Amino acid sequence: MPTRTLSITEEAYMALKASKKEGESFTDVILRLTGNKGSAKRLLEMMDEMHSPELADNIEQASKEFRKNFKTRDVEL
């Protein structure tokens, strides 16, 4: 992949550095912060950010309750 050299102020560099997550490159940070919408990588990042075992448990519990309370009825045509 081709690369580019950018000149930024020290303030901008510090802001970018502060936005970095563990294991992220500056390229990753820039793409994340600029809303690189539509990419599969961004979708996976968003899913990772939203991951919550508590949320998954709540969804599973609600699904079980729905199935338990779901009633079918016979309809004659």
Secondary structure, DSSP 8 states (H G I E B T S, - for coil): ---------HHHHHHHHHH--TT--HHHHHHHHTT-TT-HHHHHHHHHHH--HHHHHHHHHHHHHHHHH--------
